């Protein structure tokens, strides 16, 4: 046994004491962080309620107060709102001539009742507002809580034991540190001290060797050294994680029925009984996401139809992670090429699962590795031609992203997908637009999963009403809307910017009508002309204002030549373009470049290339150059920016021309969009139009109808 000198003992005790202090502070942070978050949230929420009460007129207290409340003296004293009464101390009220103690108490009770009612109905959003001290206090509390939580997710409860052991060994070994204590200790105590110091050295060295000491130092630096700007920057980069953590600690007022997709009680009961193992996940699930994963597991073959921006991908990853934790080995994701790279990134970022790329140049090696060793294979729809279900391992889960791509059962990719769906143990179709056109198309998707349910879907189900329809598919279809489950989602401000044709774009439009070119009619507003057209001028104005306000912008158009005109107009401000000819990996690189740019930039994209599969939360201004033929395409594009993780109010500008194809499109498609919302969403309205009504209008029929209407309006000989 080593005999420790006084100098050696002092050095070791100081060395170990540093680690003990770091560990003790971290344990104290863990105990106190949740309470600090709750207190900061309550203070911020109370301030929001008081802001609303400042708009509530004083006479509202009569509606809830007991007895007759005389408000004249308060009004003479300058009181105008309920908020002023709620903020006043009792002695302030009784100091007013004509207001006694009983009246003051009754006033305060009435104001508190109104405060509680407003509080109960308040949808709290943590806005990006660094100038607000209460918001900053809450963001800092969440920042500290998240960093401490991440430390303990890595090291579990080891620190509880190690800190206590460091203190015990240091106390026993301290006998060797001073001459006086050593002189009076006696042989037995000094031997115990030597043993304790040797053990203390071993424990300290182990803390250093495994990395705990370094992690403690880094955590301490983050908690003590982060400025308010650092904290807000971290929030902006990881807003979804912050809100998830807040939702774990306080009641954000989520509508439980909405989070459960308004499913019947028996189905909800089955889902609630389903276990969900998250040990292989690197991300915390929100309650509605955990419900979605359990639903897919419990019902085995399902369509997850959540609105864009709610995290369908992470729910699918959670299902695969659960199955892998229970012994599953092979999982297959089939998706459009435009989102394949994003799938590989998301699986790697959010789980411990191995990703195998089964498409592109390395597909052969990827397929061999997936067959031999398992993992999550990511394949594109065309790639299914090289992956015969009968010759491959049976997937524990088949995920089909953008499943509406296989709505036509006669298409080759649909047949290949059906083969894999029959082979897989579980199947999860994902689509935010499963009812894009008709109930028939939705029924064909259900047919891949549960044919008996599909057979029970009436093609004319629109006549039965949305509630009955959703009841009939409750064991196969789950959908939630943003407004119901993302209470923190920032405001979406939608502006229709109406302009008028000028000389050159007007002539181009009339010519397009004359030659019956629907496509040319839609893009005439961006025709090459000696001077910028009205839409291009307005686009530049919106961009300039956004840049001045330090906001990033994304511009969408269906047409490649419109994209080129926008790029030429914006010059160095522009990033892109993202088009159908740009490989999916390069699209993600362009989004990353746009996101990481220190100064405001404008991402320019074709709407069907950048409007799905890419997360563009860095943009808080969206410009749509023209209305889309399908309202869901526009909704998907907006959802690229207005989604979980967005912290700024999102402005959507639609560039429109009066008395043109733009107006005709909006008129015709408005009914179609409403019907989609009725079936896919939560409303229950009797007398819904038949699903074989306006929603069956094909793009070809739609264009013919609009061209005919415009020719009639302008006169067939218009030129």
Buried (B, 14 or more C-beta within 10 A) or exposed (E): EEEBEEEBBBEBBEBBBBBBBBBBBBBEBBEBBBEBBBEBBEBBBBEBBBEBBBEBEBEBBEEBBEEEBBBEBBEEBEBBBBBBBBEBEEEBBBEBEEBEEEBBEBBBEBBBBBBEEBBEEBEBBBBBEBEBEBBBBBBBBBBBBBBBBEBBEEBEEBBBEBBBBBBEBBEBBBBBBEEEBBEEBEEEBBBBBBBBBBBBBEBBEEBEEEEBBEBBEEBBEBBEEBEBEEBBEBBBBBBBBBBBBBBBBBEBEBBEEBBBBBBEEEBBEBBEEBEBBBEBBBBBBBBBBBBBBBBBBBBBBBBBBBBBBBBBBBBBBBBBBBBBBEEBBBBBBBBBBBBBBBBBBBBBEBBEBBBBBBBBEEBEEBBEBBBEEBBBBBBBBEBBEEBEBEEBBBBBBBBBBBBBBBBEBEEEBBEBBBBBBEBBBBBBBBBBBBBBBBBBBBBBBBBBBBEEBBEEBBEEBBBBBBBEBBBBBBBBBBBBBBBBBBBBBBEBEEEEBBBEBBEBBBBBBBBBBBEBBBEBBBBBBBBEBEEBBBBBEBBBEBBEEBBEEEBBBBBBBBBBEBBBBBBEBBEEBBBBBBBEEBEBBEBBEBBEEBBEEEEBBBBBBBBBBBBBBBBBBBBBBBBBBBBBBBBBBBBBBBBBBBBBBBBBBBBBBBBBBEBBBBBBBBEBBEBBBBBBBBBBBBEBEEEBBBBBBBBBBEEEEBBBBBBEBBBEEBEEEEE
